[in-house]
Amino acid sequence: MSDAATRTHELPSALDADLTALRRGAASWVASDLATKRALLPELRRATAAAAADWVAAACAVKQIDPSSPAAGEEWSSGPYAVITATSALEKTLRTIERGGSPFTDRRVDRAPQGRVAIRAFPYLPKDAVLPGYSADVWLRRGVSIEDARAGIAGALRDRDRAPLVTAVLGAGNITGIPALDVLTALYQEASAAVVKLNPVNAHVGEALRAAFAPAIERDLVRIVEGDHEVGQALIHHPDVDRIHITGSRASHDTIVFGAGPDREARRLGRRPILDKPITSELGGVGPVIVVPGGADGARGRDRWTDDDLDTVARGIATERLHNSGFNCIATQLVVIPAEWEHADALVAKLRGHLAAAPVRPAYYPGAAERRDAAVAGHPDAVSLGGDPAAARALVDHLDPADETEPLFTTEVFGPVLGVVRVPSAPARDGVVDPAAFLDAAVAFCNGRLAGTLGAGIVIHPRTRRALRGALDAAIATLEYGTVGVNCWVGPLFGMPGATWGAFPGHEVHEVGSGIGVVHNALLLDPAHVERTVGHGPWHPTPTPLWSVDNRTAHVTAERLTRFAGDDSAGALPAAVATIASYVRG
């Protein structure tokens, strides 16, 4: 093994002392009862609410957006709002357990395909009424019964004899709420203290995050630090760090596990890691959305999608690509449509229009221009659609579904490039595509050709959904993705705290795919029991979704929702009514 593979770095003395303190805090955390662990959550909620404005201002500065512009709504909703709602959901779960109950008591529990159990994870809190028409279920792995799941709830948190742990969280550089939510996962799913090393892109948000987590920092349960890769290396290999969690790229993961030297790939293929600690990860991938045709209508013999249907779907997909300027592991990168569909060209034209019309956002993330150029290279028909000139938006149509070397199938662009692939299925009958046959072909294409297993979407007309009945659930069960959204982008599912988030299970460090393990999980299910989250949304969402890139009042509404979510006072109910009403008015 080369010196480069084993080289470590010394921590600054202050950070070394922090780890010693976290080791003590971890021991105290394990020994404490559930009531003590629950009591921290409202403190974190109040601290986050107090720090929210500074948090959003810092995030806007990083992303070069005006805090008084609609784009700032993304920073409210994916930052402090997400953390506040997570603390509330975790508190509900722990309070229920303390009383001798189960969080399943008021949950809808159904059967999913092939004997799986599905547990309703959203809505979970009364305040979830601000998102009407949306739901999410956690599907357990095949063979896991509801009794198994019930017995496994909060297993780590209830075990007061377990060894104390310290987790090094290597934070994401795109969404500022990710490392904060990962801290809550460490504390409450893993019963571990946590040291967060912020990605340098997000280092400017450190002070606000420390303010939000001050109650946990005071208890020596959390530290949030900035630093370069040498600080990260020192944390990873420090004897007081027991486990690692990373949100980032597969390349970063493999460097941590197998080293940075020229023989890294040989060590990976030979299953010879240099890391001797457990590691969990969320690593992104190529996110598809499958657009299911309508099939023949008995009265008219044609697919009955309307122009309004096409426009609504195109508008939603544009948001899925352009949210956070396209720098999202949960972004839709590929639109999968039937090659023979009569509405295919019309949908692509609508996509082109909405991508071009969306507000301009800076391509702030490092390497955006290079990734964009690599994605469109070799596609002379790629259409440039404005945006930041440094990394202009692009639409690439007519990708060859048989091309195993297509970069848009194999590489996450992490930028504002959207591809369209027209997948052939069974021959059309009377000029109308069979939706079931296409859905089977599209699922096989996504599973077989696309890199990553993090999130996928399915767009399907309610009439077609009723006609397919169990075939849709069977298709979802066959899709190998950790989150599947039906008429709902996976982005809002990421923010539903009772839902789980992570890659489809089955990866190992030598072939990590989109990652290992789950986060969020406010129901505190045993991660080993979880297969995926499946969410559903309305066909025509009303009002305009808060996360839509063309929502003109997103910053105002998101701030109000954050204040509302953080309000534990007796007057919260009247405020809830007013907040929901203002959201519906848009």
C-alpha positions in Angstrom: 0.0 0.0 0.0 1.4 3.4 -1.0 2.3 6.1 1.5 -0.4 8.4 -0.1 -3.0 5.8 0.7 -2.2 5.7 4.4 -1.1 9.3 5.1 -3.2 11.1 7.7 -3.2 14.6 9.0 -3.0 16.1 12.5 -6.0 18.0 13.7 -5.7 21.4 15.2 -5.5 21.1 19.0 -8.9 22.8 19.5 -10.6 20.3 17.3 -8.8 17.4 19.0 -10.1 18.7 22.3 -13.6 18.9 20.7 -13.5 15.2 19.9 -12.5 14.4 23.4 -15.5 16.4 24.6 -17.8 14.6 22.1 -16.6 11.3 23.4 -17.8 12.3 26.9 -21.0 13.8 25.5 -21.7 10.6 23.6 -21.4 8.5 26.7 -23.8 10.8 28.5 -26.2 10.7 25.6 -26.3 6.9 25.5 -26.9 6.7 29.3 -29.7 9.2 29.3 -33.4 8.2 29.2 -35.8 8.9 26.3 -37.3 11.9 28.1 -34.0 13.6 28.3 -33.3 12.9 24.7 -36.7 14.1 23.7 -36.3 17.3 25.7 -33.4 18.4 23.5 -35.7 18.6 20.5 -37.8 21.7 21.4 -34.6 23.5 22.4 -33.2 22.8 19.0 -36.4 23.9 17.3 -36.4 27.2 19.2 -32.7 27.8 18.5 -33.2 27.0 14.8 -36.1 29.4 14.5 -34.1 32.1 16.1 -31.1 31.5 13.8 -33.3 31.1 10.7 -32.9 34.5 9.2 -29.2 34.5 9.6 -29.0 31.0 8.2 -31.0 32.0 5.0 -29.0 35.2 4.6 -25.7 33.2 4.7 -27.0 30.6 2.3 -28.2 33.3 -0.1 -24.8 34.9 0.0 -23.2 31.6 -0.9 -25.5 31.1 -3.9 -25.4 34.8 -5.0 -29.1 35.3 -4.7 -31.1 38.2 -3.3 -32.6 37.3 0.1 -35.7 39.2 -0.9 -36.2 37.3 -4.1 -38.4 34.2 -4.7 -35.3 32.1 -5.0 -34.6 32.6 -1.3 -37.7 30.5 -0.6 -35.6 27.5 -1.4 -33.2 28.4 1.4 -36.0 28.8 3.9 -37.7 25.5 3.0 -34.7 23.3 2.5 -32.8 24.8 5.5 -34.4 25.9 8.8 -37.9 24.8 7.9 -36.7 21.2 7.2 -34.8 21.0 10.4 -37.7 22.5 12.5 -40.2 20.0 11.1 -37.8 17.2 11.7 -37.4 18.1 15.4 -41.2 18.2 15.7 -41.7 14.8 14.1 -38.9 13.2 16.2 -40.4 14.7 19.3 -43.8 13.1 18.5 -42.2 9.7 18.0 -40.3 9.8 21.2 -43.2 11.1 23.2 -45.3 8.2 21.9 -42.7 5.6 22.8 -42.3 7.1 26.3 -46.0 6.6 26.9 -45.6 2.9 26.0 -47.1 3.3 22.5 -45.9 3.0 18.9 -45.7 5.6 16.2 -47.7 3.1 14.1 -50.7 3.6 16.3 -52.2 6.4 14.3 -50.5 5.4 11.0 -52.1 3.8 8.0 -50.5 0.4 7.4 -51.1 -1.3 4.0 -49.8 -4.1 2.0 -47.4 -3.3 -0.9 -46.5 -5.7 -3.7 -44.8 -9.0 -3.1 -45.7 -9.1 0.6 -44.1 -5.8 1.6 -45.5 -3.6 4.3 -46.2 0.1 3.6 -46.4 2.6 6.5 -47.9 6.1 6.1 -45.1 8.5 6.9 -46.7 11.8 5.7 -48.8 13.5 6.8 -47.5 12.8 10.4 -48.0 16.1 12.2 -51.1 18.4 12.3 -49.0 21.1 10.7 -48.4 18.9 7.7 -51.8 20.2 6.5 -49.9 23.0 4.8 -49.1 20.5 2.0 -52.6 19.2 1.0 -52.9 16.5 -1.5 -49.4 14.9 -0.8 -48.7 11.7 1.0 -45.7 9.4 1.5 -45.4 5.7 2.6 -42.3 3.9 3.7 -42.1 0.4 2.2 -40.3 -2.1 4.3 -38.1 -4.7 2.8 -39.7 -8.0 1.7 -39.9 -10.4 4.7 -40.1 -7.6 7.3 -43.4 -7.8 9.2 -45.1 -5.0 11.0 -44.2 -6.7 14.2 -40.6 -6.8 13.2 -40.7 -3.1 12.4 -42.5 -2.2 15.7 -39.9 -4.0 17.7 -37.0 -2.2 15.9 -38.2 1.3 16.4 -35.6 3.5 18.1 -33.5 0.5 18.8 -30.2 2.4 19.1 -31.8 5.2 21.1 -33.4 2.8 23.6 -30.2 0.8 24.2 -28.6 2.5 27.2 -25.8 -0.2 27.3 -24.5 0.4 23.9 -21.0 1.8 23.3 -20.9 5.6 22.9 -20.2 6.6 19.3 -18.9 9.7 17.5 -19.9 10.2 13.9 -18.0 12.4 11.4 -20.5 14.0 9.1 -18.9 15.2 5.9 -21.5 17.8 4.8 -23.0 18.4 1.4 -22.0 21.6 -0.5 -25.3 22.3 -2.1 -28.3 22.2 0.3 -27.5 23.7 3.6 -30.1 21.7 5.5 -28.5 18.4 4.6 -25.7 18.4 7.2 -28.1 19.7 9.8 -30.5 16.8 9.1 -27.6 14.4 9.1 -26.8 15.6 12.6 -30.4 14.7 13.7 -30.0 11.3 12.1 -26.7 10.7 14.0 -28.3 11.8 17.3 -31.6 10.0 17.1 -31.3 7.1 14.6 -27.7 6.1 15.5 -27.6 7.4 19.1 -24.3 9.0 18.2 -22.6 12.4 18.9 -21.6 14.1 15.7 -18.8 16.4 14.4 -19.7 18.1 11.1 -17.1 19.1 8.6 -18.8 21.6 6.3 -18.1 21.5 2.6 -16.0 24.5 1.8 -18.8 25.8 -0.5 -21.1 26.1 2.5 -18.5 27.2 5.1 -20.1 30.6 5.2 -23.2 29.1 6.9 -21.2 27.6 9.8 -22.0 30.4 12.3 -25.8 30.1 11.7 -25.6 26.3 12.0 -23.7 26.6 15.3 -26.4 28.9 16.6 -29.2 26.5 15.5 -27.5 23.6 17.2 -26.2 25.5 20.3 -28.3 23.4 22.7 -26.6 20.2 21.4 -23.2 21.9 21.3 -23.5 22.9 24.9 -24.1 19.3 25.8 -21.0 18.2 23.9 -23.1 16.3 21.4 -22.3 18.3 18.3 -19.5 20.2 16.8 -19.7 22.1 13.5 -16.4 23.0 11.9 -14.9 24.3 8.6 -11.8 23.2 7.0 -10.1 21.8 3.9 -9.7 18.2 2.8 -6.8 17.7 5.3 -9.1 18.5 8.2 -11.6 16.0 6.7 -8.8 13.3 6.4 -7.7 13.9 10.0 -11.3 13.5 11.3 -11.9 10.4 9.3 -8.9 8.6 10.7 -9.0 10.0 14.2 -9.3 7.3 16.9 -12.1 9.2 18.6 -14.3 9.0 15.4 -16.2 5.7 15.2 -18.1 6.1 12.0 -18.4 8.3 8.9 -21.4 9.7 6.9 -20.8 11.5 3.7 -23.1 13.4 1.3 -21.3 14.0 -2.0 -20.0 12.1 -5.0 -19.0 8.6 -5.5 -15.4 9.8 -6.3 -15.2 11.4 -2.8 -16.6 8.3 -1.2 -14.1 6.0 -2.9 -11.2 8.3 -2.0 -12.2 8.1 1.6 -12.6 4.3 1.5 -9.8 3.3 -0.9 -7.4 6.2 -0.8 -6.4 9.0 -3.2 -3.5 7.4 -4.9 -3.2 6.0 -8.4 -4.0 2.5 -7.1 -7.3 3.5 -5.6 -9.3 1.7 -8.3 -7.2 -1.5 -8.0 -7.9 -1.5 -4.2 -11.7 -1.0 -4.9 -11.8 -3.8 -7.4 -9.8 -6.0 -5.0 -12.0 -5.1 -2.1 -9.1 -3.8 -0.1 -10.3 -0.6 1.7 -7.9 1.5 3.7 -10.8 2.8 5.9 -11.4 0.5 8.9 -14.7 2.2 10.1 -18.3 1.9 9.1 -19.4 4.5 6.5 -22.9 5.5 5.3 -23.4 7.7 2.3 -25.8 9.6 0.0 -24.1 10.0 -3.4 -26.6 11.1 -6.0 -27.0 9.7 -9.4 -28.9 10.1 -12.7 -32.5 10.8 -11.7 -35.2 9.9 -14.2 -38.9 10.8 -14.5 -41.1 8.3 -16.5 -44.0 10.0 -18.3 -46.7 7.4 -18.8 -49.0 7.9 -21.9 -52.7 7.9 -21.4 -53.7 4.9 -23.5 -56.8 4.7 -25.7 -60.0 6.2 -24.4 -62.9 3.9 -25.3 -65.1 6.8 -26.5 -62.7 8.6 -28.6 -59.9 6.1 -29.3 -57.2 8.6 -28.5 -54.9 9.5 -25.7 -56.8 12.3 -23.8 -54.0 14.4 -22.4 -54.9 18.0 -22.7 -52.7 21.0 -23.5 -53.0 22.0 -19.9 -51.9 18.6 -18.7 -48.8 18.8 -20.9 -48.0 22.3 -19.6 -48.4 21.4 -16.0 -46.2 18.3 -16.3 -43.5 20.3 -18.3 -43.6 23.1 -15.7 -43.0 20.6 -12.9 -40.1 18.8 -14.7 -38.5 22.2 -15.3 -38.5 22.8 -11.5 -37.1 19.4 -10.9 -34.1 20.2 -13.0 -33.6 23.9 -12.1 -34.3 24.0 -8.3 -31.1 25.2 -6.6 -29.7 26.1 -10.1 -29.7 22.4 -10.9 -27.1 21.6 -8.2 -29.2 18.8 -6.6 -28.6 15.1 -6.1 -32.4 14.8 -6.3 -32.7 16.7 -9.6 -34.4 15.1 -12.5 -31.8 14.6 -15.2 -33.6 12.5 -17.7 -37.2 12.5 -19.0 -38.3 9.1 -20.3 -41.2 9.2 -22.8 -42.6 6.7 -25.3 -41.0 6.9 -28.7 -44.4 6.4 -30.4 -46.4 8.8 -28.2 -48.5 11.3 -30.1 -47.8 14.0 -27.5 -44.0 13.5 -27.3 -43.0 16.5 -29.4 -45.6 18.7 -27.7 -44.2 17.8 -24.3 -40.6 18.5 -25.3 -41.7 21.9 -26.7 -43.4 22.7 -23.4 -40.2 21.7 -21.6 -38.1 23.9 -23.7 -40.4 26.8 -23.0 -40.4 26.4 -19.3 -36.7 25.8 -19.0 -36.1 29.0 -21.0 -38.6 31.1 -19.1 -37.5 30.2 -15.6 -35.8 33.0 -13.6 -32.0 33.3 -14.1 -29.9 31.9 -11.3 -26.1 32.0 -10.9 -24.3 28.8 -11.6 -22.5 29.2 -8.3 -21.3 25.6 -7.7 -17.6 24.9 -8.7 -17.1 23.1 -11.9 -20.6 23.8 -13.3 -19.4 25.0 -16.7 -17.1 22.0 -17.3 -19.8 19.5 -16.3 -22.3 21.3 -18.6 -19.9 21.2 -21.5 -19.1 17.6 -21.0 -22.8 16.7 -20.9 -23.7 18.3 -24.2 -20.5 17.3 -26.0 -21.3 15.1 -28.9 -24.9 16.4 -29.1 -25.0 18.9 -31.9 -28.8 19.2 -31.5 -28.6 20.3 -27.9 -30.5 23.5 -27.3 -29.1 26.2 -25.1 -31.9 27.9 -23.1 -30.3 30.8 -21.3 -29.6 31.2 -17.7 -26.1 31.9 -16.4 -23.9 32.3 -19.5 -21.1 30.5 -17.6 -23.2 27.3 -17.5 -26.2 27.8 -19.7 -29.3 25.6 -19.4 -29.5 22.9 -22.1 -32.1 20.5 -23.4 -30.8 17.4 -25.2 -33.5 15.4 -27.0 -33.5 12.1 -28.9 -30.9 10.4 -26.8 -30.4 6.9 -28.0 -31.7 4.4 -25.4 -29.4 1.7 -26.7 -26.2 3.8 -26.2 -24.4 2.4 -23.2 -21.8 5.1 -23.4 -24.2 8.1 -23.3 -22.9 10.4 -20.5 -26.4 11.6 -19.5 -27.1 8.0 -18.7 -23.9 7.3 -16.8 -22.9 10.5 -15.1 -24.7 12.9 -12.8 -24.4 16.3 -14.4 -25.0 18.3 -11.2 -26.1 21.3 -13.3 -28.9 22.6 -15.4 -28.8 20.1 -18.3 -31.9 18.0 -19.0 -32.0 15.0 -21.3 -35.0 13.4 -23.1 -34.9 9.7 -24.1 -37.7 8.2 -26.2 -38.0 4.6 -25.3 -39.8 2.1 -27.7 -42.2 -0.3 -26.2 -44.9 -2.7 -27.6 -46.3 -1.5 -31.0 -48.9 1.1 -30.7 -52.5 0.0 -31.3 -54.4 2.3 -33.6 -51.7 4.9 -33.1 -52.1 4.8 -29.3 -49.3 3.6 -27.0 -50.1 0.9 -24.5 -49.3 2.5 -21.1 -48.6 -0.8 -19.3 -46.2 -2.0 -22.0 -44.4 1.3 -22.0 -44.2 1.4 -18.2 -42.6 -2.0 -18.2 -40.1 -0.9 -20.9 -39.3 2.4 -19.1 -38.7 0.7 -15.8 -36.3 -1.9 -17.4 -34.5 1.0 -19.1 -34.0 2.9 -15.9 -32.9 -0.1 -13.9 -30.6 -1.3 -16.6 -29.0 1.8 -18.1 -29.0 4.6 -15.6 -26.3 5.2 -13.0 -27.6 5.5 -9.4 -30.6 4.4 -7.4 -31.5 7.5 -5.3 -34.7 8.9 -6.7 -37.1 8.4 -9.6 -40.4 9.9 -10.7 -43.5 8.6 -12.5 -46.0 11.0 -14.1 -49.3 9.3 -14.8 -52.8 10.6 -15.6 -55.4 9.7 -12.9 -57.5 8.0 -15.5 -54.6 5.9 -16.7 -53.7 5.1 -13.1 -57.1 3.8 -12.4 -57.0 1.7 -15.6 -53.6 0.1 -14.7 -54.6 -0.7 -11.1 -52.0 -2.9 -9.6 -49.7 -2.6 -12.5 -48.5 0.7 -11.3 -47.6 -0.6 -7.8 -45.9 -3.5 -9.5 -43.8 -1.1 -11.6 -42.9 0.9 -8.5 -41.8 -2.3 -6.8 -39.6 -3.2 -9.7 -37.9 0.2 -9.9 -34.7 0.0 -7.9 -34.7 3.5 -6.3 -34.7 4.5 -2.7 -37.5 7.1 -3.3 -40.2 7.1 -6.0 -42.5 10.0 -6.5 -45.8 9.5 -8.3 -47.0 12.8 -9.7 -44.7 14.3 -7.2 -41.0 15.3 -7.5 -38.8 13.5 -5.0 -37.6 16.9 -3.7 -40.5 17.5 -1.3 -40.4 13.9 -0.3 -36.8 14.5 0.9 -38.2 17.2 3.2 -40.9 15.0 4.8 -39.3 14.0 8.1 -41.2 10.8 8.7 -40.1 9.5 5.3 -36.7 7.9 4.8 -34.1 9.1 2.3 -31.3 7.1 0.8 -30.3 4.8 -2.1 -32.0 1.6 -2.9 -30.6 -1.0 -0.5 -28.0 -3.6 -1.5 -24.9 -1.5 -2.2 -21.5 -2.1 -0.5 -18.5 0.1 -0.2 -16.7 -1.5 -3.2 -19.7 -0.9 -5.4 -21.4 1.9 -3.6 -23.8 3.3 -6.3 -25.9 6.1 -4.8 -24.9 5.2 -1.2 -25.5 3.1 1.8 -28.0 3.6 4.6 -30.9 5.9 5.2 -31.3 9.3 6.9 -34.2 11.5 8.2 -36.5 8.6 9.3 -38.4 10.4 12.1 -40.4 7.3 12.7 -37.1 5.8 13.8 -37.5 2.6 11.9 -34.5 0.2 11.9 -32.6 1.2 8.8 -32.1 -2.4 8.0 -35.9 -2.8 7.7 -36.3 0.0 5.1 -36.5 -0.5 1.4 -37.8 2.8 0.0 -40.2 5.8 0.3 -43.1 6.1 -2.1 -44.8 9.5 -2.4 -47.9 10.7 -4.2 -49.0 14.2 -5.3 -51.9 15.8 -7.1 -52.2 15.7 -10.8 -52.7 19.4 -11.1 -51.3 20.9 -7.9 -53.1 24.0 -6.5 -51.7 26.4 -5.4 -48.4 26.6 -7.3 -46.0 24.4 -5.3 -43.8 26.3 -2.9 -40.7 24.7 -4.5 -41.7 25.7 -8.1 -39.0 27.8 -9.7 -41.6 30.2 -11.0 -43.4 30.7 -7.7 -43.3 34.5 -7.3 -44.0 34.5 -3.5 -41.9 31.6 -2.5 -39.7 33.6 -0.2 -42.6 35.2 1.7 -44.5 31.9 2.0 -41.5 29.9 3.0 -40.5 32.3 5.7 -44.1 32.3 7.1 -44.2 28.5 7.0 -40.8 28.4 8.9 -42.1 30.8 11.6 -45.3 28.8 11.8 -43.5 25.4 12.1 -41.3 26.8 14.9 -44.2 28.2 16.9 -44.9 26.0 19.9 -47.2 28.6 21.6 -50.8 28.2 22.4 -51.6 30.6 19.6 -50.1 28.3 17.0 -53.5 26.9 15.9 -55.0 30.3 14.8 -51.6 31.0 13.1 -51.9 27.7 11.3 -55.2 28.6 9.8 -53.8 32.0 8.6 -50.6 30.4 7.3 -52.4 27.7 5.3 -54.8 30.3 3.9 -51.9 32.5 2.8 -50.2 29.5 1.2 -53.3 28.5 -0.7 -53.6 32.1 -2.0 -50.0 31.8 -3.3 
